[in-house]
């Protein structure tokens, strides 16, 4: 059996990177001491060839490319806001109410632009942004925690905030329940995947909880 070794370069988006990958780094290091990790956490979509990255972990639908994708799971999305914001601006009771609120959007190209809702069996969408856009999901979370507006984030991203009462989940009955797909993508090696890449992918499947 080939033991994983060498440098493993990983690009991972903010929510998964900060809240799921980085906390598991010590465990991976102990399991594979001969693998050196080079991790970049960013919501910017990198070119694996250009950045010489081995693996990129991305959210949302995958565009067709020469890369191979391995699905890590689906994460449910939730709408949330801080109690301070709701005290000032009111609690939205319906999807229609959202038009009167600050909906935090994103300013990067691959952002999912519309928020989908299920209203009486029909999918309705709401466009965030306009008043406030940020460059990554962690910034959106920070602004929401500070009372700056309503945010749509992965449930795992805000679970601790919700449990602590720092954020409150809104209009959940209208949530479509659909998850955003999380994939690990890598460059095809003609069937000769480096042991360090295979080890990390298997580790992610085993240890990362995206629910």
C-alpha positions in Angstrom: 0.0 0.0 0.0 1.4 3.4 -1.0 1.6 5.7 2.0 0.3 9.3 1.3 3.1 11.8 1.2 4.1 15.1 -0.3 2.4 18.5 -0.4 -1.3 18.6 -0.8 -2.7 22.0 -2.1 -6.3 22.5 -1.3 -8.6 25.4 -2.2 -11.9 25.5 -0.2 -14.8 27.9 0.1 -15.3 29.9 3.3 -18.1 28.1 5.0 -16.8 24.6 4.5 -13.2 25.7 5.0 -13.6 27.6 8.2 -16.3 25.5 9.9 -15.6 22.0 8.6 -12.1 21.5 7.1 -9.8 23.6 9.3 -11.1 22.1 12.6 -10.2 18.6 11.3 -6.7 19.5 10.2 -5.0 18.1 13.3 -6.8 14.8 12.9 -5.7 14.5 9.3 -2.1 15.4 10.2 -2.0 12.7 12.9 -3.5 10.2 10.4 -1.2 11.1 7.5 2.0 12.7 9.0 3.9 12.5 5.7 1.4 14.8 4.0 2.2 18.6 4.1 -1.0 20.7 3.8 -1.2 24.0 1.9 -4.8 25.3 2.4 -6.4 28.4 0.9 -9.8 29.4 2.2 -11.6 31.7 -0.2 -14.9 31.9 -2.0 -13.0 32.9 -5.2 -13.2 30.1 -7.7 -9.6 29.1 -8.6 -8.2 27.5 -11.7 -6.7 24.3 -10.4 -4.1 24.2 -13.2 -3.2 27.9 -12.8 -3.0 27.7 -9.0 -1.3 24.3 -9.0 -4.0 23.1 -6.5 -4.7 19.4 -6.1 -8.3 19.7 -4.8 -10.9 22.5 -4.8 -14.1 22.2 -2.7 -16.9 24.1 -4.2 -20.6 24.8 -3.6 -23.4 24.7 -6.2 -23.8 23.3 -9.6 -20.6 22.2 -11.4 -19.9 23.7 -14.8 -18.7 21.3 -17.4 -14.9 21.1 -17.4 -12.1 18.6 -17.6 -12.1 18.2 -13.8 -13.4 15.2 -11.9 -16.0 15.9 -9.1 -16.6 13.8 -6.1 -19.7 14.8 -4.2 -19.2 15.4 -0.5 -22.9 16.0 0.3 -25.7 18.5 0.3 -26.2 21.3 2.7 -29.6 22.8 3.5 -29.8 26.5 3.2 -31.6 28.7 5.8 -32.7 32.3 6.0 -31.6 34.1 9.2 -31.2 37.4 10.9 -30.0 38.8 14.3 -32.6 39.6 17.0 -31.3 43.2 16.9 -32.1 43.6 13.2 -35.6 42.0 13.7 -36.3 44.4 16.6 -35.5 47.4 14.4 -36.9 46.3 11.1 -39.7 43.8 12.0 -40.1 40.1 11.6 -41.0 39.0 8.0 -43.9 36.6 8.1 -44.1 35.8 4.3 -41.9 35.7 1.3 -43.6 38.9 0.1 -42.4 40.7 3.3 -38.8 40.2 2.3 -38.9 42.9 -0.3 -39.0 45.5 2.5 -35.8 44.2 4.1 -32.1 44.3 3.6 -31.2 41.0 2.0 -27.4 40.4 2.0 -26.2 39.4 -1.5 -22.8 38.5 -3.0 -20.6 40.3 -5.5 -18.7 37.4 -6.9 -19.5 35.8 -10.3 -20.6 32.2 -9.3 -22.9 33.4 -6.5 -26.4 31.9 -6.6 -28.3 35.1 -7.3 -31.8 34.3 -6.3 -33.3 32.9 -3.1 -35.9 30.2 -3.9 -39.1 29.6 -1.7 -42.0 27.3 -1.9 -45.3 29.2 -1.7 -48.4 27.0 -2.0 -46.5 24.5 -4.1 -45.1 27.1 -6.4 -41.4 28.2 -6.5 -41.0 31.9 -5.9 -37.7 33.6 -6.0 -36.4 36.7 -4.3 -33.3 38.7 -5.4 -30.9 39.7 -2.6 -28.3 42.5 -2.8 -28.9 46.0 -4.0 -28.6 47.6 -0.6 -25.8 45.4 0.6 -23.4 42.9 -1.1 -20.3 41.2 0.2 -17.5 39.1 -1.2 -17.9 35.9 0.7 -20.3 33.9 2.9 -18.3 34.5 6.1 -18.6 38.2 5.6 -22.3 37.8 5.1 -22.6 35.9 8.4 -20.6 38.6 10.2 -22.8 41.4 8.8 -25.9 39.4 9.8 -24.6 38.8 13.3 -24.0 42.6 13.6 -27.6 43.3 12.7 -27.0 44.5 9.1 -29.6 42.4 7.3 -31.1 39.1 6.4 -28.8 36.3 5.1 -29.1 33.0 3.3 -26.5 30.5 4.4 -25.8 26.8 4.9 -27.5 25.5 8.0 -24.2 24.1 9.3 -22.6 27.5 8.9 -25.0 29.2 11.3 -26.0 26.3 13.6 -24.0 27.5 16.6 -25.2 31.1 16.1 -28.8 29.9 16.0 -28.2 27.7 19.1 -26.7 30.7 20.9 -29.6 33.0 20.0 -27.3 35.3 18.0 -29.3 34.5 14.8 -32.9 33.5 14.3 -34.1 31.3 11.4 -36.9 33.1 9.4 -39.9 31.9 7.3 -38.7 28.3 7.4 -42.1 27.0 6.4 -41.4 28.4 2.9 -38.0 26.9 2.7 -37.8 24.7 -0.4 -35.8 22.1 1.5 -33.4 21.9 -1.4 -29.8 21.5 -0.6 -26.8 23.0 -2.3 -24.4 20.4 -3.5 -20.8 20.4 -2.2 -18.2 18.8 -4.4 -14.5 18.2 -4.2 -13.0 18.6 -7.7 -9.6 17.5 -8.9 -7.6 17.1 -12.1 -8.0 13.7 -13.7 -4.8 11.7 -13.5 -5.7 8.9 -16.0 -6.6 6.6 -13.2 -3.4 7.3 -11.3 -4.7 9.5 -8.5 -1.9 10.5 -6.0 -2.3 8.7 -2.7 -2.4 12.0 -0.8 -5.4 13.2 -3.0 -7.3 9.9 -2.5 -6.5 10.0 1.3 -7.9 13.5 1.7 -11.1 12.8 -0.4 -11.8 9.7 1.6 -11.2 11.6 4.8 -13.7 14.3 3.8 -16.3 11.7 3.0 -15.8 10.1 6.3 -15.5 13.1 8.6 -17.3 16.1 7.2 -20.8 16.7 8.3 -22.7 19.1 6.0 -26.1 18.7 7.5 
